[in-house]
Amino acid sequence: MEESSEEGDEIVILEDAVKTYENLIDSASGIRGVNLVLRKGRFLAVMGPEESGKATLLRCLAGQVRLTAGTLWRDPEAADAVLCRGALDERALAGPPRLFLVDGAEPAHCALLRDAVDDGRAVAAVVTTEDVTAAAAADAVLFLHQGRVVDMVAGANPERIRECLSWLGGEQES
């Protein structure tokens, strides 16, 4: 689990989270045994090979899909989460602070979210991305492989992120 020295600032907790899909032969895009604590004021990027469960993880965090097993707890501040597919602009950040979840984020989205988390317009943010520059804007990068968390690196630069992706066999973009 992601740890922080501050207690009581958890906004989302996943414990032993499992989501499988009966319509997929090998449940390739599900998640298995994921433990994650997302804290207020944090920005997390999620990376991994195609069909590693990135989008499923976002939908679970948003409460859009029910877990097959495990538990999901969301603070009231995260109850009104905004989940979008790569389309995020300044207007989305105009309302009250919320948890922002962006699937397929580009560097411009991540720069916008970084600023929003830092200045309090976003409670927290989680993005999936294939772009190492975009991921480097996050406080930490979580790496998924076959639905499992295999690593989490805080404060990673693009070179370190590329190393992790190479180890996973994931695609790399600059």
C-alpha positions in Angstrom: 0.0 0.0 0.0 1.1 3.6 -0.5 2.1 5.0 2.8 2.2 8.5 4.2 3.4 10.0 7.4 0.0 11.8 7.8 -2.8 9.8 9.3 -6.5 10.3 8.6 -6.1 11.7 5.1 -7.1 8.6 3.2 -9.8 9.2 0.6 -9.8 5.8 -1.1 -8.7 2.4 0.3 -8.7 -0.8 -1.7 -8.0 -4.0 0.2 -7.4 -7.3 -1.6 -9.4 -5.9 -4.5 -10.4 -8.4 -7.2 -12.4 -7.7 -10.2 -12.8 -10.5 -12.8 -15.0 -10.5 -15.9 -16.8 -13.7 -16.7 -17.0 -12.8 -20.4 -13.2 -12.9 -20.8 -11.5 -16.2 -21.2 -8.5 -15.3 -19.0 -9.9 -12.1 -17.3 -6.9 -10.3 -18.8 -8.1 -6.8 -18.0 -9.3 -7.4 -14.4 -7.4 -6.8 -11.2 -6.2 -9.3 -8.6 -5.3 -8.7 -5.0 -4.8 -4.9 -5.3 -4.1 -3.0 -2.1 -3.9 0.7 -2.4 -4.3 3.8 -0.1 -4.9 7.0 -1.9 -4.4 10.1 0.2 -5.7 13.6 -0.1 -3.5 15.9 -2.0 -1.8 13.0 -3.9 -1.4 12.5 -7.6 -0.9 8.9 -8.8 -0.1 7.6 -12.3 -0.8 4.0 -13.2 1.2 2.3 -16.0 1.6 -1.2 -17.4 1.2 -3.3 -20.5 -2.0 -3.4 -22.5 -4.8 -5.3 -20.7 -3.0 -5.1 -17.4 -6.1 -3.8 -15.5 -5.4 -0.1 -15.6 -8.9 1.0 -16.7 -10.6 -1.5 -14.4 -8.7 -0.1 -11.5 -9.9 3.4 -12.4 -13.5 2.2 -12.7 -13.2 0.5 -9.3 -11.8 3.7 -7.7 -14.7 5.6 -9.2 -17.2 3.1 -7.9 -18.5 2.3 -11.4 -17.9 -1.4 -11.1 -18.4 -3.8 -8.2 -15.5 -5.7 -6.9 -15.7 -9.5 -7.3 -13.9 -9.7 -3.9 -12.1 -7.4 -1.5 -13.2 -4.1 -0.2 -13.4 -0.5 -1.4 -13.8 2.4 1.0 -14.2 6.0 -0.3 -14.3 9.1 1.9 -17.2 11.4 1.2 -14.7 13.8 -0.5 -14.1 11.0 -3.1 -17.8 10.1 -3.6 -18.3 12.6 -6.4 -15.3 11.4 -8.4 -14.9 12.5 -12.0 -13.9 9.7 -14.4 -13.0 10.7 -17.9 -11.3 9.2 -20.9 -8.4 11.5 -21.8 -10.6 14.6 -22.2 -9.9 17.0 -19.3 -9.7 20.7 -19.5 -9.7 23.7 -17.1 -13.6 23.8 -17.1 -13.7 20.3 -15.4 -11.8 21.7 -12.5 -14.1 24.7 -12.0 -16.5 23.0 -9.5 -15.9 21.9 -5.9 -12.7 19.9 -5.4 -13.1 16.2 -6.4 -11.2 13.1 -7.0 -10.2 13.1 -10.7 -9.6 9.9 -12.5 -8.3 10.1 -16.1 -7.9 7.1 -18.4 -5.3 7.7 -21.2 -3.9 11.0 -19.8 -1.4 13.0 -22.0 1.3 15.3 -20.6 -1.0 18.3 -20.8 -3.7 16.6 -18.7 -1.1 15.6 -16.1 0.3 19.1 -15.9 -3.2 20.5 -15.4 -3.9 17.8 -12.7 -0.6 18.4 -11.0 -1.5 22.1 -10.6 -5.0 21.3 -9.5 -3.8 18.9 -6.8 -1.2 21.3 -5.6 -3.5 24.3 -5.4 -6.5 22.3 -3.9 -8.9 22.4 -6.9 -8.6 18.6 -6.9 -8.8 16.4 -3.8 -6.5 13.9 -5.5 -5.9 12.5 -9.0 -5.2 9.1 -10.5 -4.4 8.7 -14.2 -3.5 5.9 -16.5 -1.0 6.8 -19.2 1.5 5.3 -21.6 3.5 8.5 -21.6 6.5 8.5 -19.3 6.7 12.3 -19.3 3.1 12.5 -18.2 3.7 9.9 -15.5 6.7 11.7 -14.1 4.4 14.6 -13.1 2.8 12.3 -10.5 3.9 11.9 -6.9 4.2 8.1 -7.5 3.8 5.7 -10.4 2.0 2.4 -9.7 2.9 -0.5 -12.2 0.3 -3.1 -13.0 1.0 -6.4 -14.7 -1.7 -9.0 -15.3 -4.0 -7.3 -12.9 -1.5 -7.2 -10.0 0.5 -4.3 -8.5 4.1 -5.3 -9.2 5.8 -2.0 -8.1 5.2 1.5 -7.0 7.9 4.2 -7.4 7.7 7.6 -5.8 9.2 10.7 -7.4 10.2 8.8 -10.5 11.9 10.5 -13.4 11.2 9.4 -17.1 14.4 7.2 -17.2 13.3 5.3 -14.0 9.8 4.9 -15.4 11.2 3.5 -18.7 13.3 1.0 -16.7 10.2 -0.3 -14.9 8.2 -0.5 -18.1 11.1 -2.3 -19.8 11.1 -4.8 -17.0 7.3 -5.3 -17.4 7.5 -5.6 -21.2 5.3 -2.5 -21.5 5.4 0.0 -24.4 7.5 3.1 -23.9 6.8 6.6 -25.1 8.8 9.7 -24.6 
